Each structure stands twice: as C-alpha cells, then as structure tokens.
C-alpha cells in the first residue's frame, strides 16, 4: 500500500492537488480529447453532496455517477427531493452528472416512474438498470423470453421520458454474465433508449479471450461504459476468484479494449468503478477504515490512468 501511495503522489496530484484548487488540477490532468469521466459514487457514500462535489471538482472528475437505490446517495423514496438537490450541488462546483445507478428492473414498481421523471427533469440522460435473475426451474431460452417482455416495457418508459436505460454485464450467474444473453435480450430493442453499460473487467472475467467477440456483438447497444481492472487470486478455500485492483495493475487488456471502443464511436459518459480495497468505502460504507487522504490518492491515480488512455487512443 505504501509503495502504491508513493507512486500516486509522484505521478499524479495526490492529496496535495486538493490544495492547488480546481483550475490547477484540471490543467495538470488535461487530456485533449477524452470522454466525460464520471465516478461511481458508491465509494464516496461517506461524503454528503457538498463534500462529494468539492472533492470531485478538486480531483478533476467531470461528473458523478450517482447511486439512486436503497442504501445509495439518493434513496428511491426521496428521489424527487434529493436527486435535484444532489445535482444542483454538484453542478455548483462545475461537476456534471449525466448518469445514475438504480435498481430499476420492474416497469411496474412504484419508484420506477418517479426516478425516471426526476432524472429527466434534472437533465440526466442515462441510468443503469437493476439486475435480472435466472429462474433455474425454467430453461435459459424461457427465462430470456420472459425478461424480453420486461425490457420492452422499460424501453417504452425510457422513450416516454426521453432517457436511456443500460444493463451492465456483470460476472456471475445472473443475466448479463456472458454478454451473449444481453444480445438476445436487446437485439430487437432501440439502442437510442435501451442498451448496455459495458464493463470490460467483467467481460474479461467471463469471456477469457473471447470477450472481444462479445464486445463486437453488442457494440450497437453500448451507450455507457464502466471501467475497472482485476487479477486472479486464490481465496482461503484455494479457489481462484477475480480480485479488483487499481487501473493498469491488473489483467485487463486496455489496448485491445480501446481499439474496439474507438471503433464504436460513442461519446456517452464513462464511469470509473472503485471496487478494490478502500477500507470499506468500495462497498459503500459510510465510515471507511482507510484515511480520506489515501482514498483520494487512489481516486486520482485511476483518473489519471484513464485520461492518459483516452489521450493515447482518441
């Protein structure tokens, strides 16, 4: 940890950048051409809206990918009052927000319409959907046929409110583990209103070498992207499991990824996900054990890596 911290302080702004002020930090991190970079706000749920806005402005992020779900920065039952407040606070420091993370997976849920209407009224275009599960008593095709109906209904709501819903591919046995099932769900859907939040980390965990084909397959529906890195490790039971690590220190082939990403031509926002050890902040804890100084160093390090990547490829 100490070596990582030393590297960050020598190669990027570190916490000292916060004292420099927003202008100096943005100049130091400037990339001539990069997509709007948001931060998945789960790792900052120990901060209130004002604190989060100040920190992100000083670190040089473009926006916050706000958690609007149970246990998030904004609770669904309070969305009509709290989401506009969060957005206004962020924008007062020059931080935008064009994407949120929700648990929306049911068009008939009582919070679905309020969330979609409030985000639309707040000028937010993209939301990440909640996950869908497989019913093991049914075949995979039957499961997908049932979920297609749900996605179609959600698309009608997206069109009504002028927003875009994205489903994240996520390693595991739920829908969206392999991206191939997402293609089956979305191949008849309008990518202007319904698509994928493509996560290269999870795609490589599940796809090995074939993730490239999967990304090309679903490319027309990729509207937002989630960025993180990983390595394989053995847990206490001697089973191999993926472990999230800082960007550029793991197994994600960012060069291959960026070549495909560039060919897609999307200018939708990107969300950096901080899923590695941040003293519990990575799990959304409001009282992380890691110091704020060190957490901010990690945030700055990944941000610098991604901006450099965009500068190189775009």
Rosetta blueprint (number, residue, H / E / L):
1 X L
2 X H
3 X H
4 X H
5 X H
6 X H
7 X H
8 X H
9 X H
10 X H
11 X H
12 X L
13 X L
14 X L
15 X L
16 X H
17 X H
18 X H
19 X H
20 X H
21 X L
22 X H
23 X H
24 X H
25 X H
26 X H
27 X H
28 X H
29 X L
30 X L
31 X L
32 X L
33 X L
34 X L
35 X L
36 X L
37 X E
38 X E
39 X E
40 X E
41 X H
42 X H
43 X H
44 X H
45 X L
46 X L
47 X L
48 X L
49 X H
50 X H
51 X H
52 X H
53 X H
54 X H
55 X H
56 X H
57 X H
58 X H
59 X H
60 X L
61 X L
62 X L
63 X E
64 X E
65 X E
66 X E
67 X E
68 X E
69 X L
70 X L
71 X L
72 X L
73 X L
74 X E
75 X L
76 X H
77 X H
78 X H
79 X H
80 X H
81 X H
82 X H
83 X H
84 X H
85 X H
86 X H
87 X H
88 X H
89 X H
90 X H
91 X H
92 X L
93 X L
94 X L
95 X L
96 X E
97 X E
98 X E
99 X E
100 X E
101 X E
102 X L
103 X L
104 X L
105 X L
106 X L
107 X L
108 X L
109 X L
110 X L
111 X L
112 X H
113 X H
114 X H
115 X H
116 X H
117 X H
118 X H
119 X H
120 X H
121 X H
122 X L
123 X L
124 X L
125 X L
126 X E
127 X E
128 X E
129 X L
130 X L
131 X L
132 X L
133 X L
134 X L
135 X L
136 X L
137 X L
138 X L
139 X L
140 X H
141 X H
142 X H
143 X H
144 X H
145 X H
146 X H
147 X H
148 X H
149 X H
150 X H
151 X H
152 X H
153 X H
154 X H
155 X H
156 X H
157 X H
158 X H
159 X H
160 X H
161 X H
162 X L
163 X L
164 X E
165 X E
166 X E
167 X E
168 X E
169 X L
170 X L
171 X L
172 X L
173 X L
174 X L
175 X L
176 X L
177 X L
178 X L
179 X H
180 X H
181 X H
182 X H
183 X H
184 X H
185 X H
186 X H
187 X L
188 X L
189 X L
190 X L
191 X L
192 X L
193 X L
194 X E
195 X E
196 X E
197 X E
198 X E
199 X E
200 X H
201 X H
202 X H
203 X H
204 X H
205 X H
206 X H
207 X H
208 X L
209 X L
210 X L
211 X H
212 X H
213 X H
214 X H
215 X H
216 X H
217 X H
218 X H
219 X H
220 X H
221 X H
222 X E
223 X E
224 X E
225 X E
226 X E
227 X E
228 X L
229 X E
230 X E
231 X E
232 X E
233 X E
234 X E
235 X L
236 X L
237 X L
238 X L
239 X L
240 X E
241 X E
242 X E
243 X E
244 X E
245 X E
246 X L
247 X L
248 X L
249 X L
250 X L
251 X L
252 X L
253 X L
254 X H
255 X H
256 X H
257 X H
258 X H
259 X H
260 X H
261 X H
262 X H
263 X H
264 X H
265 X L
266 X L
267 X L
268 X L
269 X L
270 X E
271 X E
272 X E
273 X L
274 X L
275 X L
276 X L
277 X L
278 X L
279 X L
280 X L
281 X H
282 X H
283 X H
284 X L
285 X L
286 X L
287 X L
288 X L
289 X L
290 X L
291 X L
292 X H
293 X H
294 X H
295 X H
296 X H
297 X H
298 X H
299 X H
300 X H
301 X H
302 X H
303 X H
304 X H
305 X H
306 X H
307 X H
308 X H
309 X H
310 X H
311 X H
312 X H
313 X H
314 X L
